Amino acid sequence: MEETNVIQKLTKDLKEASKILSTQEARYLVDTYYMMQEIRKRSDNQILALKASGEPNGVVGWLSDNTTLLENQVKRALDVFTNANPVGCWAREILGIGPVISAGLIAHIDISKCTTVGSLWRFAGLDPSREWMGDEKAQALWKECDGNLDKIEVSLHIPNGKIVSIANMLREKANKVSEKPFTKAELISAIKVRPYNDRLKTLCWKIGESFVKVSGNEKSLYGKLYRDRKAHEEIKNEAGDYKDQAAVGAARVGRTTDAYKSYSQGKLSPGHINSRAKRYAVKIFLSHLFEEMYLNHYGKEYGAGPYAISILGHVHKIDRSMAA
């Protein structure tokens, strides 16, 4: 009883503090929430297994109950945090987006560093041209380009000087700031740095899953976008429009997999099609989030418009007001 009172007291004390969480605190709480959620799920599964075998499960039940309590307390803090943030309030109006995901988006995205929607997509790991290279591929690229950083950056689709700036960052993290020329090993380490925010990418995957869950609700714009896009992708897939991509997929997966059966017939697998549709809906959502963040930060609407509208001359735009 005493422990419960302490937890309740902390909840009341933290309500006001939760309104002004730092981005670092918010990131930590979001990560902790999902970790506790996994612990609780594993505990619940263990309880079921113990009950089925007739074994005692009281202590595991205690762990599940207390993890659930803390999980809910963290969610409550993030609820207060996002309710106090204009972008958080906007995001929470979207079906499938709750306080935890909203908090994660606010905590991981710095709109002052994302100059375009495309840069946000890249930061979230949704740009297929940005490959995360392991040591072997980084070494091979270095050799192919004869150590020429300009050529390497063109191959990686990144701005000039990016590799050097990453190498500097790695030196600072290692407390080795110096004016000495970078070594080959240091530059290859910079080439290998993950070109996106992995936690934000995971968050976007969760958003896609949420849109799938609400896709049967006609009030969900992004659920409908997912559903319509999936139908569109299936038509193109059946027409053989993705046979080149299927050939690449066939070389990547095992011959005994269900995916290979589709790829070997010149078609993408059902899972592949589903993922494409989810990513499409998530990217539209992120473009709307970008506009909302830009308005909140700069006090004006983003003037350039999406790349497809402003540069490619497309005329159709899905306005974010349709999401509410």
C-alpha positions as CSV (number, residue, x, y, z in Angstrom):
1,M,0.0,0.0,0.0
2,E,2.9,2.3,0.9
3,E,4.5,1.8,-2.5
4,T,1.2,2.6,-4.3
5,N,0.9,5.9,-2.4
6,V,4.4,6.9,-3.4
7,I,3.6,6.2,-7.1
8,Q,0.4,8.2,-6.9
9,K,2.1,11.1,-5.2
10,L,4.8,11.2,-7.9
11,T,2.1,11.3,-10.5
12,K,0.5,14.4,-9.0
13,D,3.8,16.1,-8.5
14,L,4.9,15.5,-12.1
15,K,1.8,16.7,-13.9
16,E,2.9,20.3,-14.0
17,A,6.5,19.3,-14.8
18,S,5.3,17.1,-17.6
19,K,4.0,20.2,-19.5
20,I,7.6,21.4,-20.0
21,L,9.5,18.2,-20.6
22,S,12.8,18.7,-22.5
23,T,13.1,16.8,-25.8
24,Q,15.7,14.6,-24.1
25,E,13.3,13.7,-21.3
26,A,10.5,13.1,-23.7
27,R,12.7,10.8,-25.9
28,Y,13.7,8.9,-22.8
29,L,10.1,8.5,-21.6
30,V,8.9,7.3,-25.0
31,D,11.7,4.8,-25.2
32,T,11.0,3.7,-21.6
33,Y,7.3,3.3,-22.3
34,Y,7.8,0.9,-25.1
35,M,10.4,-1.0,-23.1
36,M,8.0,-1.4,-20.3
37,Q,5.2,-2.4,-22.7
38,E,7.4,-5.2,-24.0
39,I,8.2,-6.4,-20.5
40,R,4.5,-6.3,-19.6
41,K,3.6,-8.3,-22.7
42,R,6.3,-10.9,-22.0
43,S,5.1,-11.2,-18.4
44,D,1.6,-11.7,-19.5
45,N,2.6,-14.4,-21.9
46,Q,4.7,-16.0,-19.2
47,I,1.7,-16.0,-16.9
48,L,-0.5,-17.8,-19.5
49,A,2.2,-20.4,-20.0
50,L,2.6,-20.9,-16.2
51,K,-1.2,-21.2,-15.7
52,A,-1.4,-23.7,-18.6
53,S,1.2,-25.9,-16.9
54,G,-0.3,-25.5,-13.5
55,E,2.8,-23.8,-12.0
56,P,2.8,-20.8,-9.6
57,N,2.7,-17.4,-11.3
58,G,2.3,-14.9,-8.4
59,V,5.6,-13.1,-8.7
60,V,5.4,-12.8,-12.4
61,G,1.9,-11.5,-11.9
62,W,3.2,-8.9,-9.5
63,L,5.8,-7.9,-12.1
64,S,3.1,-7.5,-14.8
65,D,0.8,-5.5,-12.5
66,N,3.5,-3.1,-11.4
67,T,4.9,-2.7,-15.0
68,T,1.4,-1.9,-16.2
69,L,1.0,0.7,-13.4
70,L,4.3,2.4,-14.4
71,E,3.5,2.1,-18.1
72,N,0.2,3.9,-17.5
73,Q,2.0,6.6,-15.4
74,V,4.5,7.3,-18.2
75,K,1.7,7.5,-20.7
76,R,-0.1,9.9,-18.4
77,A,2.9,12.2,-18.3
78,L,3.2,12.1,-22.1
79,D,-0.5,12.8,-22.3
80,V,0.1,16.1,-20.3
81,F,3.2,16.9,-22.4
82,T,1.5,16.6,-25.7
83,N,-1.7,18.4,-24.6
84,A,0.5,21.4,-23.7
85,N,2.1,21.4,-27.2
86,P,0.2,22.8,-30.3
87,V,1.8,20.2,-32.6
88,G,1.0,17.5,-30.1
89,C,-2.7,18.6,-30.0
90,W,-2.8,18.5,-33.8
91,A,-1.3,15.0,-34.0
92,R,-3.6,13.6,-31.4
93,E,-6.6,14.6,-33.5
94,I,-5.5,12.0,-36.0
95,L,-7.1,8.6,-35.7
96,G,-4.4,6.1,-34.7
97,I,-2.0,8.7,-33.2
98,G,-2.0,8.8,-29.4
99,P,0.0,10.7,-26.8
100,V,3.1,8.4,-26.9
101,I,3.6,8.5,-30.6
102,S,2.8,12.3,-30.6
103,A,5.5,12.8,-27.9
104,G,8.0,10.7,-29.9
105,L,7.5,12.8,-33.0
106,I,7.9,16.1,-31.1
107,A,11.0,14.8,-29.3
108,H,12.8,13.4,-32.3
109,I,12.0,16.1,-35.0
110,D,13.7,19.5,-34.9
111,I,11.9,21.5,-37.6
112,S,14.7,24.1,-37.7
113,K,16.9,21.3,-39.1
114,C,14.4,19.9,-41.5
115,T,14.2,22.4,-44.4
116,T,11.9,20.4,-46.6
117,V,9.5,17.5,-46.3
118,G,12.1,15.4,-48.2
119,S,14.7,16.0,-45.5
120,L,12.2,14.9,-42.9
121,W,11.5,11.7,-44.8
122,R,15.2,11.0,-45.1
123,F,15.7,11.7,-41.3
124,A,12.9,9.2,-40.7
125,G,14.6,6.5,-42.8
126,L,11.9,6.7,-45.6
127,D,14.3,7.7,-48.4
128,P,15.2,4.4,-50.3
129,S,18.2,6.1,-51.9
130,R,19.9,6.5,-48.5
131,E,21.6,3.2,-47.7
132,W,23.0,2.3,-44.3
133,M,26.3,0.7,-45.1
134,G,28.2,-1.9,-43.1
135,D,31.9,-2.0,-42.9
136,E,32.3,-4.2,-45.9
137,K,30.3,-2.0,-48.2
138,A,31.9,1.2,-46.8
139,Q,35.4,-0.3,-47.6
140,A,34.2,-1.3,-51.1
141,L,32.8,2.2,-51.8
142,W,36.1,3.8,-50.5
143,K,38.1,1.6,-52.9
144,E,35.7,2.2,-55.8
145,C,36.0,6.0,-55.4
146,D,39.7,6.0,-54.6
147,G,39.1,7.8,-51.4
148,N,37.6,10.8,-53.2
149,L,35.0,12.2,-50.7
150,D,33.1,14.1,-53.3
151,K,32.5,10.9,-55.4
152,I,31.6,9.0,-52.2
153,E,29.0,11.7,-51.2
154,V,27.5,11.7,-54.7
155,S,27.1,7.9,-54.4
156,L,25.5,8.2,-51.0
157,H,23.2,11.1,-52.1
158,I,24.4,13.4,-49.3
159,P,25.5,17.1,-49.4
160,N,29.2,18.0,-49.9
161,G,31.2,18.0,-46.7
162,K,28.7,15.8,-44.9
163,I,31.2,13.0,-44.4
164,V,33.8,15.4,-42.9
165,S,31.2,16.9,-40.6
166,I,30.2,13.4,-39.4
167,A,33.8,12.5,-38.9
168,N,34.2,15.6,-36.7
169,M,31.2,14.6,-34.7
170,L,32.7,11.2,-34.1
171,R,35.9,12.7,-33.0
172,E,34.1,15.0,-30.5
173,K,32.2,12.0,-29.1
174,A,35.5,10.2,-28.6
175,N,37.0,13.4,-27.1
176,K,39.6,13.4,-29.8
177,V,39.1,16.9,-31.3
178,S,42.2,17.9,-33.2
179,E,43.4,19.6,-36.3
180,K,45.1,16.5,-37.6
181,P,44.0,15.2,-41.1
182,F,41.4,12.5,-40.9
183,T,42.6,9.0,-41.3
184,K,41.1,6.5,-43.7
185,A,39.7,4.6,-40.8
186,E,38.0,7.7,-39.4
187,L,36.4,8.6,-42.7
188,I,35.2,5.0,-43.3
189,S,33.7,5.1,-39.8
190,A,31.8,8.3,-40.9
191,I,30.6,6.6,-44.1
192,K,29.2,3.8,-42.0
193,V,27.1,6.1,-39.7
194,R,23.4,5.3,-39.9
195,P,21.9,7.9,-42.3
196,Y,18.6,8.2,-40.4
197,N,17.2,8.3,-36.9
198,D,16.5,4.7,-36.1
199,R,14.1,5.4,-33.2
200,L,12.1,7.8,-35.5
201,K,12.0,5.1,-38.2
202,T,10.7,2.6,-35.7
203,L,8.1,5.2,-34.6
204,C,7.0,5.6,-38.2
205,W,6.6,1.8,-38.5
206,K,4.3,1.9,-35.5
207,I,2.4,4.8,-37.1
208,G,1.9,2.7,-40.2
209,E,0.6,-0.2,-38.2
210,S,-1.8,2.2,-36.5
211,F,-3.1,3.4,-39.8
212,V,-3.7,-0.2,-40.9
213,K,-5.8,-0.8,-37.7
214,V,-8.0,2.2,-38.4
215,S,-8.2,1.7,-42.1
216,G,-11.8,0.4,-41.8
217,N,-12.9,3.7,-40.3
218,E,-14.1,6.1,-43.0
219,K,-13.2,9.0,-40.7
220,S,-9.5,8.1,-41.0
221,L,-7.8,10.0,-43.8
222,Y,-4.5,8.0,-43.5
223,G,-6.3,4.7,-43.1
224,K,-8.1,5.4,-46.3
225,L,-4.9,6.5,-48.0
226,Y,-3.3,3.2,-46.9
227,R,-6.3,1.2,-48.2
228,D,-6.5,2.9,-51.5
229,R,-2.7,2.8,-52.1
230,K,-2.7,-0.9,-51.4
231,A,-5.4,-1.5,-54.0
232,H,-3.4,0.6,-56.4
233,E,-0.2,-1.2,-55.7
234,E,-1.9,-4.6,-56.1
235,I,-3.2,-3.7,-59.6
236,K,0.3,-2.5,-60.7
237,N,1.8,-5.7,-59.2
238,E,-0.6,-8.0,-61.1
239,A,0.2,-6.1,-64.3
240,G,3.9,-6.9,-63.9
241,D,5.0,-3.3,-63.3
242,Y,7.3,-4.4,-60.5
243,K,9.1,-7.3,-62.2
244,D,12.5,-5.6,-62.0
245,Q,12.1,-5.0,-58.3
246,A,10.8,-8.6,-57.9
247,A,14.1,-9.9,-59.5
248,V,16.1,-7.9,-56.9
249,G,13.9,-9.4,-54.1
250,A,14.3,-12.9,-55.4
251,A,18.1,-12.6,-55.1
252,R,17.7,-11.3,-51.5
253,V,15.5,-13.9,-49.9
254,G,15.7,-17.7,-49.4
255,R,14.2,-19.9,-52.1
256,T,12.0,-21.7,-49.6
257,T,10.2,-18.5,-48.4
258,D,6.7,-17.4,-49.4
259,A,8.2,-14.1,-50.6
260,Y,10.4,-16.0,-53.1
261,K,7.3,-17.6,-54.6
262,S,6.0,-14.2,-55.5
263,Y,9.3,-12.7,-56.6
264,S,10.1,-15.6,-58.8
265,Q,6.9,-15.0,-60.7
266,G,7.9,-11.4,-61.3
267,K,5.6,-10.0,-58.6
268,L,6.2,-8.4,-55.2
269,S,5.1,-10.4,-52.2
270,P,1.9,-9.5,-50.4
271,G,4.0,-8.3,-47.4
272,H,6.1,-6.1,-49.7
273,I,2.9,-4.5,-51.2
274,N,1.5,-4.0,-47.7
275,S,4.7,-2.2,-46.6
276,R,4.7,0.0,-49.6
277,A,1.1,1.1,-48.9
278,K,1.9,1.8,-45.2
279,R,5.0,3.9,-46.1
280,Y,2.9,5.9,-48.6
281,A,0.3,6.8,-45.9
282,V,3.1,7.5,-43.3
283,K,4.9,9.8,-45.7
284,I,1.7,11.8,-46.4
285,F,1.2,12.1,-42.7
286,L,4.8,13.3,-42.2
287,S,4.3,15.9,-44.9
288,H,1.3,17.2,-43.0
289,L,3.2,17.1,-39.7
290,F,6.0,19.0,-41.3
291,E,3.6,21.8,-42.4
292,E,2.1,21.9,-38.9
293,M,5.5,22.1,-37.2
294,Y,6.6,24.8,-39.7
295,L,3.6,26.9,-38.9
296,N,4.0,26.5,-35.2
297,H,7.7,27.3,-35.3
298,Y,7.9,30.1,-37.8
299,G,4.3,31.5,-37.4
300,K,3.5,31.1,-41.1
301,E,2.6,28.5,-43.6
302,Y,5.4,26.6,-45.5
303,G,5.6,28.6,-48.7
304,A,7.3,26.2,-51.1
305,G,4.8,23.4,-50.9
306,P,5.6,19.7,-51.4
307,Y,8.3,18.8,-54.0
308,A,5.8,17.2,-56.3
309,I,3.7,20.4,-56.4
310,S,6.4,23.1,-56.4
311,I,9.0,21.4,-58.5
312,L,7.4,18.6,-60.6
313,G,4.3,20.6,-61.3
314,H,1.7,18.1,-60.0
315,V,-1.6,19.7,-59.3
316,H,-3.2,17.4,-56.7
317,K,-2.4,17.9,-53.0
318,I,-3.9,16.1,-50.0
319,D,-4.4,19.0,-47.6
320,R,-3.7,18.4,-43.9
321,S,-7.1,20.0,-43.0
322,M,-8.7,16.8,-44.4
323,A,-7.1,14.8,-41.6
324,A,-9.0,16.4,-38.7
